């Protein structure tokens, strides 16, 4: 093979490889569904509460007599991402966990959750099995962004040691240089020891 043909061949390989890498990067930067609207494919449950798929939604329920946190957990672990979800909180305390570690027991996981509650704290950050409240929003502020008895949209952006939470477009929590976990599962929570009814839909993630 002469130099001209060899150089042309190498150019083609580099171009194709670069194009594939660029396309993969673009796909990773797009919103991808975490819930297919029909099944729990890609998720698993931990003891406590009850989960079902109904009308393209995930519906979680539990009774006060059930002391275990009911959890629906992603099979995969995630590091840096944007995550958005729509939720309707009717009864009890729920949460959107991220970067958590499975530990079993009553709590099931340890790590940070973005708070979901029909009465208080919506959009704050709470660490189960650790610091407790990391960012606790004022009740007066919660009234600005949370819509009772309606669907609310929550977005969590996690990159390195920085986390930002938005509810309905309002920034509700922001932390930097956080000492918490930087990789782990995503999970939906049904708080133990409470009557629970909460629904989720349109769960999507954008990997960074």
Secondary structure, 3 states (H helix, E strand, C coil): CCHHHHHHHHHHHHHHHHHHHHHHHHHHCCCEECCCCCCCCCEEEECCCEEEEECCEEEEEECCCCCCCEEEEECCCECCEEEEEEEEEEECEEEEEEEEEEEECCCEEEEEEEEEECCCCCCCEEEECCCEEEECCCHHHHHHHCCCCCCEEEEEEEECCEEEEEECCEEEEEECCCCCCCCEEEEEEECCCCCEEEEEEEEEEEEC
